[in-house]
Amino acid sequence: MERIPPGQIVTERFPILTYGEEPRVAPEAWRLEVGGLVEEPFALTYAELLALPQVELTRDFHCVTRWSRLDVTWRGVRVKDLLERARPKPEAVAALVHAYGGYTTNLLLEDLLREDVLLAHTLFGKPLPPERGGPVRLLVPHLYAWKSAKWVRAIELLDHLELGFWERMGYHWRGDPWREERFQEGPIPAASLRFRSKKT
């Protein structure tokens, strides 16, 4: 099976790309809020996150700037487990992920519910360093890396697609590396993603 998406170059390095200032959030100060269109909104501390069932997985990591790092090992908590606890409302179709420092990115709910999407706190067996998004970042390995928001602080479920920071700058609304969805070239399907009740 082919591992390298089109247009990507494999590197042994692991570049760090950050727009703006790098937030510094101590683990004891970190909080995650899960809310929006959910039945049971809640918040987690870092200690509470570590007390949940943990998953370790190894995945390839693809940056929109055309480099790929293979076999990156992460440890964290499945976002699917957190969303099941929150109980998304039927009209929820997408999410806006918020980070410390003001960064945001959008994701479809179906992408967040994949088994290998994590809130990661460990990289290669060590606590996630601040420059890589520590203490906790999102990991969405099947999409370009800008979707894996660093310093994540909230997941907000919505009934429509609301573009995040890079998406408003012209990056693709989804970011599938196998389709080379780097930049938005056609209309953004916001209207088609807005929830419609079964009665309409």
N, C-alpha and C positions, 0 to 999 in steps of 0.2 A: 504494500500500500504506500502510495506517495505521501511523504511527510512535509514536504516543503511547498508552500503555496506559491503560485506564480508571482514572479517579480521579486522574490525574497532571496537573500544571501545569508548562509549560515555563518555564525561567528561563535568563537569560544568566549569572547568578551560578553559582558552583560551591561551595556550602556545605561546610564541614568539620564533620563530626559524629564525636566520639570519646567513648567511655565510659571514664572513669578517666584515669589519667596517660598521657601520650604517650611511648612508648618512644623512646629516642635510640640508634640503632645505626649506628655508622660503617660505611661500605662494606667496609673492610678487616677488620672484625670479623664481618660478616654471614656466616651459613652456612644452607644449606638441607639438610634431611635428607629423603630419600624412603625410606619403609620400611613396616613392617607386613606385609601379605600380598603380598609381592613376592619374586621369585626372586633379584633382584640389588639389594639395598639400596645406596644410595650417598649421599654428601654433596657439596655444591658450595660453592665460595667465590664471592664476587662476581665476581672476575676470570674464573673458570671459566665462570660464567653468561654473561658478556659475550663469551666466546670461542665460544659455541655459535651455531648458525644463528638469526638474528634475524628478527622479523616486526614490521612496522608496520601498524597498522589503526586505523580510525576507527569508533567505535560510539557509540550513545546510552547514557546512564547514568541509571538509574532508582532513586531512593531510596524506601524504604518510607514515608518521611514526606511523600510525595506531590509531590516535585519531580523534574523530569527535565531533564537537560542534554544537548542534542543535539550530535552531531559532535565527540566527544572523541577525540583522537588519542593513541594509546599505542604504545610499542615495548617488545618483550620477547621471551621464549622461550615457545613453545607448551608447555603442560603435557602435552599428548598426547605430544610428543617425549620428555619426561622419563619419563613413565610407560612408554612403550615400551622405553626403556632399562632401567627397573627390572623389567619383565616381570611384570605382576600375575598372581597365582595365580588359578586358575579360580574359587575361592570368593570372591574379592574383588568386592563389589557396591557399596561406598560408601567414603567417606573422611572422616576428621576432620582438618581443617586447623588447625594450631597457629600462633600468632603470638607474637612477643616481647611480654611484658607479660601473658601468660596467656590472651588471647582465643582462642576456638575457634569454628569453624563446621563444619557437616556438609554434604556434597555427595554425590550419587550419582556413581558412577564414570562412568556414561554422560554426565553433565554435564561432568565434568572432561575427557573425551576429545573434546569439540567443538573444531573447528579455530580458533575465535576466543577460546578460553580461554588466558590468558597469565599468566606471571610477568612483570609489567611493572616496568621500571626507569626509563622515560622517559615524560614527560607533555608533550604539545605541544612536543616537541623539546628539552626540558630534563630534567636528572636529576630523578627523582621526589623532591620535598621531604619532609622527615620528617613534617610534619603531614598529608600525603596518603598516608603509609604507606611512605615511602622508608627504606632504599634500594630495597626490593623489596616489591611487594604482589601479591596475586592479582587477576586481572580475570576476572569471569564475567558478561559483559554481558547475557546473556539472562535473568538472575535479578536480584532486587532487590539493591541495592548492599551490604547487610550480608554477603552471601555472598562478596563480593570482599575477603577479609580483608587488612587492612593489616599491615605489618611481618611478613610470613609467614616462618616458620622451619622448618616441617615439614609434610609430607603423609603421613598414615598411612592405609594401605588396610586395610579391615575387611570382615568377612563379614556385617555387620549395620549398621543405622542407629544411630549413637550421636549424640545431640543435642549441639550446641554451646552457647555462652554464651547468645545471644539466643533460640535455640530452646527452651532450658530455661525461659526467662522467658515463653514463650507465643507467640513468633513462629512462623510456619509452618515446618514441617520442610523445605520445598523453596523456596518464595518465587518463584513464577512471576508476574511483574507483569501478564501478559495475562489471568491468571485471578484477579487480585487476592488472591493467597495471602499476605496480610499477617500474619494471626494464625491460630493453630491452632484450628479450630472443631469438628473431629471427632477420631476416634481416630488416633493416630500409627501408621503401618503398619510398626512395627519388626519384628513377627513375620513379616509377609509379605515383608520385604526380607531376612530372614536367609537365608543360602545354604542350599540343600537339594541334596544330591547327586542324581544321576540315578537312583540305586538306590532312593530313597525315594518 
